Amino acid sequence: MSEPSCLIGGCTNRVYAPAGTGSICKEHFTDFVKWRRKKGGMGMFRKYNGMTMGERDTIVEEWGKSVTVTP
């Protein structure tokens, strides 16, 4: 059984938390939370909390486009 990796391409850090139907490392999780807060404050947290995993994938995909991986 292989260990899942961060869904951000090129990231080899250990998985920390779910992001939609995928998983991300701790560094990217923190970045994702900050991005959500800037995007819509507490309203975005409440909205995200009520979404299905499929709906969350759309949000994660939008955020993923803004992420750059540094080797």
Secondary structure, 3 states (H helix, E strand, C coil): CCCCECCCCCCCCEEEEEECCEEEEHHHHHHHHHHHHHHHHHHHHHHHHCCCHHHHHHHHHHHHCCCCCCC
